[in-house]
Amino acid sequence: MQRVPAIVIPALAAILASPAAATAQHQQQIQIDEWQVPWEQSRPRDPFVGPDGKVWFVGQRSHYAAYLDPETGDFEKFDLDDGTGPHNLVVDGEGTVWYTGNRARHIGRLDPETGTIEKFLMPDDRARDPHTMVFDQEGNIWFTVQGGNFIGKFIMGTAEVRLVEAPRVEGSRRGNGSRPYGIKMDSRDRPWIALFNTNKIATVNPETMELHSYELPEGSRPRRLVIDSHDMVWYVDYARGYLGRLDPATGDVREWANPSGEGARPYGMAIDSDDRIWFVETGVQPNRFVGFDPATERYFSNTAIASGGGAVRHMFFHKPTNTIWFGSDANTIGRAKLPPRRRGIS
């Protein structure tokens, strides 16, 4: 393991000139702090705040798991095997780190106290690239397998892995898999999955492992999603530049065009305790951190990311501090301090 101090990137002092920025000037700006990751061009991503407040993340290009201590600014790195290509991690209540070996067909367990790593291989060779993970209410891990075209469940007590094959598609330039991508759990402990190579969102029955899908508008490409307190499914449409909401009870879909329009390329997203939706537009540089309030059906916040961002791919809301954490292709770990709800924002 390696421990090094951080370099902090100051918040952007001025909004850069662009059509999106002109709109943003009339909206609420938020404080975004960034720490430069000391391992160059490692694509730090998918932060997760552990029970002790340390911010864990993976270095996808450099094969490591690491944490930032936001109190001291120090980083500590745990090297994984070359070729692991870690894509995502989660941290359980005991502080144990679980990561996806995206290029090595396994889920890994890292004990930060000892540095010991245990690997759990996928039971099907086709499930070659575990992607994004989420805990259910029983502490099990649900995960997506993008290229292999599966949704999986890792049962914590037995280390059994159950796989459900996602639907196949015809005529796509990206292959015939659905590309299961973002995943979240609802209040009934059902996983919801964005099928990125389709215009569909799917869910899996935890008891029967049966998959059911919901259709979105033609041309949609959902990449990440979140679930609100009413079990509404919100998603970002990466291809068309929309924020969308699916009502699972009726199948009805509503959409709101992104502030930067069709080329917004919305990617990482999160939801806060007030059910406000936050996402990052990656099709513009610098990336823009956008807030949407379902109560008013308006975008109320729009802030440029100082490092540029490159592409913010995944975000984590930390309820105790009312912050959102993200990694960026600019080789930074970022923290957005969310404002309290302001009623009647126009």
C-alpha positions as a printed Julia matrix, in Angstrom:
346×3 Matrix{Float64}:
   0.0     0.0     0.0
   1.12    3.59   -0.62
   0.18    6.74    1.28
   0.66   10.21   -0.22
  -0.69   13.72    0.45
  -3.22   15.33   -1.86
  -3.16   18.43   -4.03
  -6.43   20.37   -3.79
  -7.84   22.04   -6.89
  -9.53   25.36   -6.03
 -13.13   25.88   -7.05
 -13.75   27.54  -10.39
 -13.69   31.3    -9.87
 -15.8    32.26  -12.87
 -18.31   30.61  -15.17
 -16.79   29.97  -18.6
 -18.47   31.45  -21.64
 -20.79   28.97  -23.35
 -24.55   28.69  -24.05
 -24.91   26.42  -21.03
 -22.9    28.82  -18.88
 -25.13   31.74  -19.83
 -28.13   29.84  -18.51
 -26.19   28.74  -15.44
 -25.49   32.35  -14.42
 -29.14   32.68  -13.47
 -29.15   29.52  -11.38
 -27.8    28.53   -8.01
 -24.09   27.73   -7.94
 -22.77   25.13   -5.52
 -19.36   24.59   -3.97
 -17.31   21.86   -5.65
 -13.95   20.88   -4.2
 -11.52   18.57   -5.98
  -8.43   16.64   -4.93
  -5.82   15.74   -7.52
  -5.18   12.0    -7.41
  -1.39   11.4    -7.15
  -1.32    8.45   -9.57
  -1.37    9.99  -13.04
  -3.99    9.19  -15.67
  -5.37    6.32  -13.6
  -9.06    7.13  -14.2
 -10.16    7.37  -10.55
 -13.84    6.58  -10.39
 -16.91    5.43   -8.5
 -16.2     6.81   -5.0
 -18.01    5.33   -2.01
 -17.86    6.79    1.52
 -17.13    4.1     4.09
 -18.4     3.99    7.69
 -15.3     5.85    8.93
 -15.71    8.71    6.44
 -12.91    7.66    4.13
 -13.72    8.05    0.45
 -12.85    4.85   -1.41
 -12.48    4.65   -5.19
 -10.85    2.52   -7.89
  -8.16    3.38  -10.42
  -9.55    1.67  -13.5
  -6.51    2.19  -15.71
  -3.86    1.53  -13.04
  -5.42   -1.44  -11.25
  -5.82   -0.23   -7.69
  -8.3     0.54   -4.93
  -7.59    3.6    -2.81
  -9.09    6.04   -0.37
  -8.96    9.74    0.28
  -9.15   10.95    3.87
 -10.97   14.28    3.39
  -9.94   15.43    6.89
  -6.2    15.2     6.2
  -6.11   15.17    2.4
  -4.03   11.98    2.42
  -4.47    9.18   -0.11
  -3.68    5.51    0.47
  -3.48    2.97   -2.37
  -3.88   -0.82   -2.46
  -2.5    -2.39   -5.62
  -4.55   -5.06   -7.4
  -3.22   -7.55   -9.9
  -2.25   -6.16  -13.31
  -5.1    -6.67  -15.73
  -7.83   -6.38  -13.07
  -9.3    -3.19  -14.54
 -11.44   -2.41  -11.47
 -14.58   -0.6   -12.51
 -16.54   -0.01   -9.31
 -16.49   -0.61   -5.57
 -18.77   -0.58   -2.53
 -17.9    -0.65    1.17
 -19.91   -2.63    3.71
 -20.73   -1.68    7.3
 -17.59   -3.38    8.6
 -15.37   -1.32    6.31
 -14.62   -4.2     3.94
 -14.15   -3.1     0.33
 -15.77   -5.01   -2.54
 -14.73   -4.26   -6.12
 -15.5    -5.51   -9.63
 -12.6    -7.01  -11.57
 -13.96   -5.73  -14.87
 -11.21   -7.27  -17.0
 -10.66  -10.34  -14.85
 -14.11  -11.93  -14.38
 -14.39  -11.61  -10.63
 -15.7    -9.74   -7.63
 -12.94   -8.98   -5.16
 -12.94   -8.56   -1.39
 -10.27   -6.28    0.11
  -9.54   -6.17    3.84
  -8.02   -2.71    4.41
  -6.56   -3.75    7.76
  -4.36   -6.48    6.28
  -4.38   -5.7     2.55
  -5.62   -9.24    1.92
  -7.62   -9.78   -1.27
 -10.01  -12.65   -1.97
 -11.45  -13.2    -5.45
 -14.8   -14.72   -6.38
 -14.89  -15.79  -10.03
 -18.01  -15.62  -12.14
 -19.59  -19.08  -12.58
 -20.11  -18.49  -16.31
 -17.13  -17.54  -18.53
 -19.4   -15.28  -20.56
 -19.85  -13.03  -17.5
 -16.41  -11.66  -18.2
 -16.75   -8.05  -17.07
 -18.56   -7.34  -13.77
 -19.44   -3.65  -13.94
 -21.42   -1.78  -11.26
 -22.5    -3.03   -7.81
 -25.11   -2.08   -5.21
 -26.06   -3.55   -1.83
 -29.55   -4.84   -1.13
 -31.22   -4.57    2.28
 -29.82   -7.94    3.37
 -26.24   -7.0     2.54
 -26.04   -9.02   -0.67
 -24.54   -7.44   -3.78
 -26.4    -7.02   -7.05
 -24.28   -6.13  -10.06
 -24.32   -5.62  -13.81
 -22.15   -7.36  -16.41
 -22.06   -5.01  -19.38
 -20.28   -6.86  -22.2
 -21.26  -10.32  -20.95
 -24.91   -9.19  -20.85
 -25.93  -10.37  -17.36
 -27.39   -9.08  -14.11
 -25.95  -10.87  -11.11
 -26.51  -11.4    -7.4
 -23.67  -12.21   -5.02
 -25.04  -13.83   -1.87
 -22.88  -12.66    0.97
 -23.29  -15.59    3.33
 -22.4   -18.32    0.85
 -20.48  -16.42   -1.88
 -22.89  -17.95   -4.41
 -23.3   -15.98   -7.64
 -26.63  -16.09   -9.49
 -26.79  -14.73  -13.02
 -29.72  -13.61  -15.18
 -29.08  -13.08  -18.86
 -30.3    -9.76  -20.2
 -32.3    -9.52  -23.44
 -30.59   -9.59  -26.81
 -31.06   -6.85  -29.39
 -30.91   -6.93  -33.18
 -29.22   -4.56  -35.59
 -27.15   -2.61  -33.08
 -23.71   -1.3   -34.0
 -22.63   -2.07  -30.43
 -23.34   -5.78  -30.59
 -26.43   -7.78  -29.72
 -26.27   -7.45  -25.93
 -28.38   -5.04  -23.87
 -25.24   -3.76  -22.08
 -26.6    -3.72  -18.49
 -25.03   -0.63  -16.92
 -26.26    1.43  -13.96
 -28.09   -0.37  -11.15
 -30.03    0.75   -8.05
 -32.39   -0.83   -5.49
 -35.94    0.31   -4.69
 -37.71    0.22   -1.31
 -39.04   -3.27   -2.06
 -35.46   -4.52   -2.51
 -35.78   -4.95   -6.26
 -32.85   -4.04   -8.51
 -33.44   -1.68  -11.43
 -31.03   -1.71  -14.33
 -30.31    0.64  -17.22
 -29.95   -1.39  -20.42
 -27.6     0.99  -22.19
 -27.71   -0.59  -25.66
 -31.51   -0.37  -25.74
 -34.3     2.06  -24.97
 -35.27   -0.03  -21.94
 -34.96   -0.24  -18.17
 -35.26   -3.62  -16.49
 -35.97   -5.0   -13.04
 -35.37   -8.46  -11.57
 -37.67  -10.28   -9.16
 -35.39  -11.16   -6.2
 -37.3   -14.36   -5.45
 -37.74  -15.84   -8.92
 -34.84  -14.05  -10.66
 -37.26  -13.27  -13.49
 -36.44  -10.17  -15.54
 -39.04   -7.63  -16.69
 -38.31   -4.62  -18.88
 -39.97   -1.24  -19.5
 -39.74    0.64  -22.77
 -38.56    4.25  -22.99
 -38.98    6.64  -25.95
 -37.41    5.52  -29.22
 -33.72    6.34  -29.42
 -33.23    6.59  -25.66
 -30.04    5.17  -24.2
 -30.32    5.09  -20.39
 -26.91    4.89  -18.74
 -27.35    5.62  -15.02
 -30.45    5.72  -12.82
 -31.66    6.51   -9.31
 -34.81    5.67   -7.34
 -36.74    8.31   -5.39
 -38.69    7.93   -2.14
 -41.85    7.01   -4.1
 -40.03    4.28   -6.06
 -40.08    6.34   -9.23
 -37.15    5.47  -11.48
 -35.14    8.44  -12.77
 -32.55    8.01  -15.5
 -30.23   10.0   -17.72
 -30.58    9.5   -21.47
 -27.0     9.69  -22.69
 -27.84    9.67  -26.4
 -30.6    12.27  -26.56
 -29.71   14.65  -23.71
 -32.71   14.12  -21.44
 -33.53   13.45  -17.81
 -36.35   10.92  -17.64
 -38.74    9.47  -15.07
 -40.36    6.04  -15.31
 -43.42    5.22  -13.24
 -43.21    1.44  -12.71
 -46.86    1.23  -11.7
 -48.12    2.5   -15.05
 -45.13    2.36  -17.37
 -45.57    6.08  -18.09
 -42.43    8.06  -18.94
 -41.81   11.8   -18.68
 -38.75   13.66  -19.96
 -36.99   16.98  -19.45
 -34.4    18.24  -21.94
 -30.97   18.85  -20.4
 -29.75   22.46  -20.11
 -26.98   21.82  -22.68
 -29.37   20.21  -25.11
 -28.97   17.15  -27.3
 -25.19   17.04  -26.93
 -25.25   17.14  -23.11
 -24.23   13.47  -22.72
 -25.55   13.14  -19.13
 -23.68   10.4   -17.3
 -23.05   10.19  -13.53
 -26.14   10.89  -11.4
 -27.34   10.82   -7.79
 -30.4    11.69   -5.71
 -30.39   13.5    -2.36
 -32.56   13.26    0.75
 -35.04   15.77   -0.7
 -35.49   13.69   -3.88
 -33.62   16.3    -5.9
 -31.87   14.82   -8.93
 -28.22   15.64   -9.64
 -26.26   14.66  -12.74
 -23.25   15.73  -14.79
 -23.34   16.8   -18.42
 -20.2    15.28  -19.96
 -20.77   16.41  -23.54
 -19.63   19.93  -22.68
 -16.26   21.07  -21.36
 -15.91   21.79  -18.59
 -18.44   19.22  -17.42
 -21.43   20.78  -15.71
 -22.94   19.62  -12.41
 -26.72   20.08  -12.73
 -29.55   19.99  -10.16
 -33.22   19.29  -10.93
 -36.09   19.67   -8.46
 -39.06   17.36   -9.21
 -41.27   19.5    -6.96
 -40.99   22.44   -9.37
 -39.99   20.43  -12.45
 -37.15   22.88  -13.02
 -33.39   22.86  -13.23
 -32.3    25.1   -10.37
 -28.53   24.57  -10.16
 -25.77   24.46  -12.79
 -22.08   24.62  -11.9
 -18.92   24.11  -13.96
 -16.39   21.59  -12.61
 -13.03   23.33  -12.14
 -10.81   20.53  -13.44
 -13.0    20.18  -16.52
 -14.08   16.71  -15.47
 -13.45   15.05  -18.82
 -16.27   12.63  -17.96
 -17.87   12.09  -14.57
 -19.1     8.51  -14.76
 -20.63    7.7   -11.38
 -21.62    9.59   -8.21
 -22.29    8.8    -4.57
 -24.6    10.75   -2.24
 -23.43   10.84    1.39
 -26.45   11.65    3.52
 -24.69   12.55    6.82
 -22.77   15.4     5.15
 -25.27   16.24    2.37
 -22.52   15.89   -0.21
 -22.04   14.1    -3.52
 -18.7    12.51   -4.35
 -17.44   11.76   -7.84
 -14.32   10.78   -9.76
 -13.32   12.38  -13.04
 -11.23   11.67  -16.12
  -9.24   14.76  -15.13
  -7.71   12.48  -12.48
  -9.51   14.06   -9.56
 -11.85   13.08   -6.75
 -14.56   15.69   -6.29
 -17.05   16.69   -3.62
 -20.15   18.79   -4.22
 -21.66   20.44   -1.15
 -25.4    20.48   -1.74
 -27.55   23.45   -0.74
 -30.64   23.09    1.45
 -33.93   22.98   -0.39
 -35.23   26.42   -1.35
 -38.96   26.43   -1.98
 -40.35   28.1    -5.05
 -37.14   28.32   -7.05
 -37.85   29.41  -10.62
